[in-house]
Amino acid sequence: MPPTSFIIVNWNGESLLKDCIDAILRQSHQSFEIIVVDNGSTDGSVALVKESYPQVALVPLTCNYGFTGGNTEGLRHATGKYVALVNTDAILPQNWLHLMLEALESDEQIGFCSSRIIIARTNLIDSAGDSFTSAFTGTKLGELHDMNKFNERCYVPGACAAAVIYKRDMLDDIGFLDDDFFLNHEDTDLNLRAWLAGWKCLYIPEATVEHRVSTTIGKLSETSVYYFARNSLWVWIKNTPTYFLFRYLHHRIAYELASFVFFCLIARRWRPFLRGKCHSLKGLPRMLRKRKIIQRKIRLTQKEIRQGLIPLGAYLSERLALLRRQ
């Protein structure tokens, strides 16, 4: 099978790196390279890789370029036909690469594959692939459901970038992660571009990954909320086909109001949320320039797009149910 390039972006993840790299080195399929991009860590991460993993290509950066910038730099050093992104807080099973390559090679229209990602030390799903709502926001499929409910392979609109593999052909077609995003919603943006361009994503439940969720930035940290608020609007502006911008504008307004209630009134993260929204407006000219390129690559029909979206009401009901369970 063709070689694969694993890219791991690290920022002060010394306590996580060893388990992550060791899991990759144990893969049953051994034709791959590992690239660790360090985002200016101040812990012992760089020394750990240099001393313990001489076979790993280390790319030390002088400062933190985020998940997007780190992976972009990693891609510049990657030589594989396939590109796998793995978070430092994700542990791959031994057969992960074999399963993924087998699926990718089976159909030229499959551009990437989604893992079944499990919250560490539980039987609960973090992601069984990603999907999109009628407000053109991303959402995790199967989140906090029992892992045994998602046992069958199926096509899904997108994949969580905590453990994902892409065909380079697809990345050459639609582009890679957007460096402007830094972190949060960067995979939603890529997923939407791939889906609208007609690429398939196959969910592989046998590729079950253990994920120590939000270990690096914190689930509702100010950093996470800021980039969530800023980038979610950019995803909408960049990718939504013009017809659906107007057709589902009321859905988008409802989503923004619901987000405000949750982050500002319930979670009391109003400062980073509002700062993120203000900064998203400043970046709109850049997003509109990128939008022109993306819109020319849309290959799905309006009917196919509409059928692939989760109605906003169903999405909000599911989120409310999850909040009550937590």
N, C-alpha and C positions, 0 to 999 in steps of 0.2 A: 504494500500500500504506500502511497505517496507520503513524504515526511510532513510533520506538523510542527508548527512553532507555538509553544506555550509562552504567553506573556503574563507575568505577575507584576502588578504595580504595588509597590510597598511604600508606606510612610509610617515610620516608627512602629513597625510590626514585628520586632525581633521575637516576641513571644509566640507569634503565629507562623512565622516563615518556615521553621523546620518541619512542622507537621505538613504544611502545604507542599513544600518541595519534595519531601520524602514520599508522599502519596503519588506524586507524578512519576518519580523515579521507579516506583513499584509497578508501573503500568505493564500489563501483559504484552501490549504492542510497544516495541521499543524504538521505533523509527521517529524520533522527535528531537527538538532542541528546546531548551528552557532559557528564557530571557527574563531576568529580574531587573525592573526599572525602579531605582530608588529615588523617591521624591524629596531629596534633601533631609533624610532622617537624621535625628540627633541621638538616637540610641545606638545599639551595637549591631544593627541590621547589616550594614555594609561589611563589617568585619566578619560576621557570621557567614555570609555567602563566600567571601574571599577564602576563608580558612577551611570551611567544611564542604564547600561545593565547587571545586575547581572546574568541573564540567559545565557549570552554569555560566552563561554570558551575563555579566553584571554591567548595567548602564547607570552609573551614578549621576544624578542631576544636582545642581547647586541649590535648587529651591523646590517648593512644592508646586507642581504643575497640574495637580488634580488627577482624577481617574482618567479623564479624557486626554490630557496632555501627556501623561505617563504612558498610556497605551499607544498614542500616536508615535511617541519616540520609540517604543518597543517595536512597532510595526516597521519602522525604518531599518531595524536590524534583523527582521524576520526573513527567513528564506523559504519557509514552507508553503506548500500549495494550500494548506489549511492553517487557520489562525485560531488558537484557543485562548480565551481570556479566563483567568482563574483568580478570584479574590484570595488574599492572604488568609482570610477566615473561612475558606472552603476546603473540604477534604474530599478528594475524588476516590471512588472505588477502583479496584485494580483493573477492571475491564472497561473503564469509562472510554478511553480512547478507541479501543477496538470496536465498541458498540457504535460510537459516533462516526468513525470512518466507514464502517460497514453501511450505515444508513446514507451517508453523504454520497457514497459511490453507487448507490442503488438507483438514483434518479438525478439527472442533470438539473432538474428544476428545483431540487432541494438545495437551498443556499446556506442554511444553518440548522442546527439542532438544539433542542431545549432539554436540559436535564430535569430530573425530578429532584428538587432541592428541599431537603428536610431541615427543620430547625434542630440544631444540635441537642442531643440527649432527650429528644421527644419523638413521637410518631406523627407529628403534625407537619403539614406541608408549608413551606415558605413560598414556593412557586412551582406550579406544574405547567409552566409556560406563561406568556403574557398575552393580554388582549387589549382591545380599545373600546371606549364608550362612545356614545353618540355626541359627547362633548369633546371628542378626540383627546381624551386623556388615557394614559396607560393604567392597567390594573393587573394584578397577579391572579392567575387562575388557580383555584384550589386553596387559597391562603387560609391557614389555620384549620383546614379539614384533615381528617384522618388520611394518612398516606395510602391506605388500602383502597380508597375510593377512586384512585387515579392509576389504575394498573394496565391500561391499554394504550398502545401507540396510536397517535392521532396527529393530524395537522393542526397547528395552533398559529395564531398570527405572529407571535414573537417569542423571545426567550430572555430570561433574566441573565444579565452579564456577569453575575457572580461565578457562573460556570457555563460557558457557551463555546461553541466552535463554529467558525464561519469558513465558507469557501472564499478563497481570494478572488475568484471570478466575480462573486457577488459584490465584494467590497470595491473591486475595480469599477463595477457598474454603478453603484449607488453612493459610494463614499464610505468612510469609516466614521468613528465617533467625532462629534463636533467639538473642537477645542474650546469654543466659547462657553460650553456648558460647565466645564470644570468637574462637577459631579452632580448626581441626581438627575433622573429623567434622560440621561445620555443614551441609555439603552432603549428607552421608549422612542426617542427620536430616530435611532437607527432602525428599530423594529418597524416603525411606520413607513419609513422610506422603502424598506425591503418589501413590505406587504403591498404597498401601493404600486410598486414596480413589478409585482407578480411573482416574486420569489417565495418558495414554500419553506416553512419551518416545521420540522418533525419533532414531536415530543417523544422522548425515549425514557419510559418509566424505569427500565432496568438500570439506567445510568443514574443511580441514586446518590446524591451528593449531600454531605453533612455541612451545614452552614451555621456558623456562630453569628447570627444576624446582627448587623449594624455594630459590630465590634469596634470598627475604626472611628466612625464619626458620631455614634450614638443615635438612637432611633428618632428622638425628638430634640436633639441638640439645636442650638441656635444656628450652627452651620448648616445642618441638614434642612431645617425649616426655610432658611434664606434661599438656598439653591432650589428647593422644591417649589417655592412660590415664584421665583424668577423663571426657572426653566420650563415649568408647566405651560406658561403663556407662550414662550418661544416655540415649544413643540406645536402648539395649536396654530400659531401664525405661519410657521415654516411649511407645515405639511398638509393642512386641511385643504382639500380641493375646494375651489371657489364656490361651487354649488352648495356644498355642505357647510361652508362658513355662514351662509345666510339661512339655509334650511334649518340648521340646528343652533342658531345663535341663541335662542332662548334657553337651550340646554346648557350652553356654555355659561350664560349668565347665572343660571341656577347652580351650576357647579362652583363657580367663583364665590357665590354667596355661602354655599355649604362649607367651602374651604375656610372662608373667613370666620364662620361660626366655630368650626372645630379648632383651628389654630389660634385664633385670637381670644375667643370667649371660653372655650373648654380647656385647651392646653395652655392658655395664657402665654403664647409665644407671638404676641402681636407685633413686637418691635422687629424681629427678623422677617416676619411675614410681610409686613407693610414695606420694609426696606427692599425686600426681594421684588415686590410688585413694582415699586418705583424704578428700580434698576432695570426691570424687564422692559419698561417703556423706553428707556434710554437706548436699549439695544435693538429696538424695532427696525430701524433702517437697515442694519446688518442682516437681520432675519428676513426682511422683505427681499433683499438682494439674493439671498440663498433660496428663497421661495421660488423665484423664477426658474431656477435650474431644476428644482425638485418637481415642480408641476409638469415640466416637459417629459419627465420620466414615468408618469403615472400610466399604468397599463391595465388596471382593473376598470371595469365598467361601473357606472353609478349604482346599478343593481347589485353587483358583487360587493361594493363597498358598504352599501346600506345593510345587506344581509349579514355582513361580517361584524357589525357594530353591536355592542351590548347597550340596550336602552338605558338612558341615564337613571330613570326611576328604579329599575332593577338593580343597577350598580349601587345607588345610594341606600337602598333597602338592605343590600348585602353588607355594606360598610357599617350601617347602624347595628345590624345583628352582630357583627364582629366586635364592635365597641362594647356591646352589652355582655359579650362572653369574656372580655379581657378584664 
